[in-house]
């Protein structure tokens, strides 16, 4: 089994393995140019919603830029690291392709609800696909329609991460509210493109949550805000260690 640790927590975890379960960090998301103001934006916008039972943020892809990501990534292990990138406008594709090593595993974030991006879906992103990457996935919005999924599949993408935060009034909502959206997207992808792989995330707190996603067709799984609760995170590590 593979469990991804999604941003922002993927920035702080190394690759590790618990028996037969691999935990792979996803770092990012990184844009072509740096976007300052991460800490102030976290302090201003990150809140727990008791009504929605999830975390809400409006961080808006604040990051140190792709050059920084590449410099840090070179210190690690290409095989067991993934860098999340976000394309703000189609004209950035060429520059990102020139900068990013061809063997660097990436996830393309096409779904951040907290920024205004030019061109959605961005054109030419299929150019990031190549045989030197083990992972080249797309992180979808929970609101992604079937036509958009078809478009990405026809472009050659075969790994879909379902899903990013849900757009709400104060930013993006994570947690259990994502479960029905993730399952709906997974159902469509696996029903129409059974050879495609789906990373299911949103609301995972227990092994039962993972098994529920697996029964729904999920191939891999992702966690993020679970890391806010070290006890639940450690409990999940203990439980998954006993899975086949």
C-alpha positions as CSV (number, residue, x, y, z in Angstrom):
1,X,0.0,0.0,0.0
2,X,1.1,3.6,-0.7
3,X,0.0,6.5,1.4
4,X,1.0,10.0,0.3
5,X,1.5,12.8,2.8
6,X,0.1,15.9,1.0
7,X,1.1,19.5,1.3
8,X,1.8,21.3,3.5
9,X,2.8,18.4,5.8
10,X,4.6,16.6,3.0
11,X,7.2,19.4,3.2
12,X,8.3,18.2,6.7
13,X,8.2,14.4,6.3
14,X,10.9,12.2,4.7
15,X,10.0,9.0,2.8
16,X,9.5,6.1,5.2
17,X,8.0,2.6,5.3
18,X,5.9,0.8,8.0
19,X,6.1,-2.9,7.1
20,X,4.5,-3.1,3.7
21,X,3.1,0.4,3.7
22,X,5.1,3.2,2.0
23,X,4.6,6.8,3.0
24,X,5.7,9.2,0.2
25,X,5.8,12.9,0.9
26,X,4.5,15.5,-1.6
27,X,6.3,18.8,-1.3
28,X,4.7,22.1,-2.4
29,X,2.8,23.4,-4.1
30,X,5.5,25.4,-5.9
31,X,4.9,28.0,-8.6
32,X,7.4,29.3,-11.2
33,X,8.0,32.5,-9.2
34,X,8.0,32.7,-5.5
35,X,4.9,34.0,-3.7
36,X,5.8,35.6,-0.4
37,X,3.7,35.9,2.8
38,X,3.2,32.2,3.8
39,X,3.4,32.6,7.6
40,X,1.1,35.8,7.8
41,X,-1.4,34.1,5.5
42,X,-1.5,31.0,7.6
43,X,-2.0,33.0,10.7
44,X,-4.7,35.1,9.1
45,X,-6.7,32.4,7.4
46,X,-6.1,28.9,8.8
47,X,-9.1,28.0,11.0
48,X,-10.9,24.8,12.1
49,X,-14.6,24.8,11.2
50,X,-16.7,23.0,13.8
51,X,-19.7,23.2,11.5
52,X,-18.0,21.5,8.6
53,X,-15.6,19.4,10.8
54,X,-12.6,20.4,8.8
55,X,-9.8,22.9,8.3
56,X,-10.3,26.0,6.2
57,X,-7.4,28.0,4.7
58,X,-6.8,30.7,2.2
59,X,-3.1,30.4,1.9
60,X,-3.1,30.9,-1.9
61,X,0.0,28.9,-2.9
62,X,2.5,31.0,-0.9
63,X,5.8,29.3,-1.6
64,X,9.5,29.8,-2.3
65,X,9.3,29.1,-6.0
66,X,10.3,26.2,-8.2
67,X,14.1,27.0,-8.1
68,X,14.1,26.5,-4.4
69,X,12.1,23.3,-4.7
70,X,14.6,21.9,-7.2
71,X,17.6,22.9,-5.1
72,X,16.1,21.1,-2.1
73,X,14.9,18.1,-4.1
74,X,18.4,17.5,-5.3
75,X,19.4,16.7,-1.8
76,X,16.9,14.0,-1.5
77,X,15.8,10.9,-3.4
78,X,14.1,11.4,-6.7
79,X,12.5,8.0,-6.5
80,X,10.8,8.6,-3.1
81,X,9.9,12.3,-3.3
82,X,7.2,14.1,-5.3
83,X,7.1,17.9,-5.9
84,X,3.8,19.5,-6.4
85,X,3.7,22.3,-9.0
86,X,1.0,24.8,-9.8
87,X,0.8,26.6,-13.2
88,X,-0.5,30.1,-12.9
89,X,-0.7,30.7,-16.6
90,X,-0.1,28.6,-19.8
91,X,2.9,30.7,-20.8
92,X,4.7,29.3,-17.7
93,X,4.7,25.7,-19.0
94,X,7.8,26.1,-21.1
95,X,9.8,27.7,-18.3
96,X,8.8,25.0,-15.9
97,X,9.7,22.3,-18.4
98,X,13.2,23.9,-18.8
99,X,13.8,24.0,-15.1
100,X,12.3,20.8,-13.8
101,X,14.6,17.7,-14.2
102,X,13.0,15.1,-16.4
103,X,13.4,12.4,-13.7
104,X,11.8,14.5,-10.9
105,X,8.5,13.1,-9.8
106,X,5.8,15.7,-9.9
107,X,2.1,16.3,-9.1
108,X,0.4,19.0,-11.1
109,X,-2.0,21.0,-8.9
110,X,-4.7,22.1,-11.2
111,X,-7.2,22.8,-8.5
112,X,-6.1,25.3,-5.8
113,X,-9.3,27.3,-4.9
114,X,-7.4,30.2,-3.4
115,X,-5.8,31.8,-6.4
116,X,-6.9,33.3,-9.7
117,X,-5.2,31.4,-12.5
118,X,-5.2,32.1,-16.2
119,X,-6.4,29.3,-18.4
120,X,-8.1,26.3,-16.8
121,X,-7.2,23.7,-17.6
122,X,-3.8,25.0,-18.7
123,X,-2.8,24.0,-22.2
124,X,0.2,21.8,-23.0
125,X,0.6,20.2,-19.5
126,X,0.9,16.8,-21.2
127,X,4.4,17.8,-22.0
128,X,5.3,17.0,-18.4
129,X,4.6,13.3,-19.1
130,X,7.7,11.2,-19.9
131,X,9.1,7.8,-19.2
132,X,11.7,9.0,-16.8
133,X,9.2,9.9,-14.1
134,X,7.7,7.2,-11.9
135,X,5.0,9.7,-10.7
136,X,3.3,12.4,-12.8
137,X,-0.2,12.9,-11.3
138,X,-2.9,15.5,-11.5
139,X,-4.5,16.8,-8.3
140,X,-8.1,17.5,-9.1
141,X,-10.7,19.8,-7.6
142,X,-13.6,18.1,-5.9
143,X,-15.7,20.1,-8.3
144,X,-14.0,18.7,-11.4
145,X,-16.6,17.8,-14.1
146,X,-16.5,14.6,-16.2
147,X,-15.6,16.5,-19.4
148,X,-12.4,17.9,-17.7
149,X,-11.4,14.4,-16.6
150,X,-11.9,13.1,-20.1
151,X,-9.7,15.9,-21.4
152,X,-6.9,15.1,-19.0
153,X,-7.1,11.4,-19.8
154,X,-7.0,12.0,-23.5
155,X,-3.9,14.1,-22.9
156,X,-2.2,11.0,-21.5
157,X,-2.6,11.3,-17.7
158,X,-3.2,8.1,-15.9
159,X,-2.8,9.1,-12.2
160,X,-5.4,11.3,-10.6
161,X,-5.3,12.6,-7.1
162,X,-8.9,13.1,-5.8
163,X,-9.2,15.7,-4.4
164,X,-8.0,19.1,-3.4
165,X,-9.8,21.3,-0.9
166,X,-13.5,22.2,-1.4
167,X,-14.0,25.9,-2.3
168,X,-16.0,27.7,0.4
169,X,-16.6,31.3,1.4
170,X,-13.4,31.6,3.5
171,X,-11.1,29.6,1.3
172,X,-10.6,25.9,0.9
173,X,-12.2,23.2,3.2
174,X,-10.5,19.9,3.9
175,X,-11.7,16.9,6.0
176,X,-14.7,14.6,5.9
177,X,-16.7,17.0,3.7
178,X,-14.5,15.9,0.8
179,X,-15.4,12.2,1.0
180,X,-18.5,12.2,-1.2
181,X,-16.7,14.3,-3.8
182,X,-13.7,12.1,-3.8
183,X,-15.8,9.0,-4.1
184,X,-17.8,10.4,-7.0
185,X,-14.7,11.4,-8.9
186,X,-13.1,7.9,-8.2
187,X,-16.3,6.2,-9.4
188,X,-16.2,8.0,-12.7
189,X,-12.5,7.5,-13.4
190,X,-12.5,3.8,-12.5
191,X,-15.8,3.1,-14.4
192,X,-14.6,4.8,-17.6
193,X,-10.8,4.3,-17.4
194,X,-10.1,1.2,-15.2
195,X,-6.4,1.2,-16.0
196,X,-6.0,4.7,-14.5
197,X,-4.8,5.0,-10.9
198,X,-6.6,7.1,-8.3
199,X,-5.1,8.6,-5.2
200,X,-8.0,9.0,-2.7
201,X,-7.8,11.7,0.0
202,X,-10.0,13.7,2.2
203,X,-11.1,12.9,5.7
204,X,-8.9,9.9,6.3
205,X,-8.4,9.4,10.0
206,X,-8.6,5.6,10.4
207,X,-7.9,2.3,8.5
208,X,-11.7,2.0,8.0
209,X,-11.6,5.3,6.0
210,X,-8.8,3.8,3.8
211,X,-10.7,0.6,3.3
212,X,-13.9,2.5,2.4
213,X,-11.9,4.4,-0.3
214,X,-10.4,1.1,-1.4
215,X,-13.8,-0.5,-1.8
216,X,-14.8,2.5,-3.9
217,X,-11.9,1.9,-6.3
218,X,-9.0,3.8,-4.8
219,X,-5.5,2.5,-5.6
220,X,-3.5,4.8,-3.3
221,X,-4.4,7.1,-0.5
222,X,-3.4,10.5,0.9
223,X,-3.4,12.3,4.2
224,X,-2.7,15.8,5.2
225,X,-4.8,17.5,8.0
226,X,-4.6,14.2,10.0
227,X,-1.1,15.4,10.8
228,X,-2.7,18.1,13.0
229,X,-3.5,15.3,15.4
230,X,-0.2,13.4,16.3
231,X,-2.2,10.8,18.3
232,X,-4.5,9.9,15.4
233,X,-1.6,9.9,13.0
234,X,0.5,7.5,15.2
235,X,-2.6,5.4,15.6
236,X,-3.0,5.1,11.9
237,X,0.7,4.2,11.5
238,X,0.2,1.4,14.1
239,X,-2.9,0.1,12.4
240,X,-1.7,0.1,8.8
241,X,1.4,-1.7,9.9
242,X,-0.8,-4.8,10.3
243,X,-2.4,-4.6,6.9
244,X,-1.3,-7.1,4.2
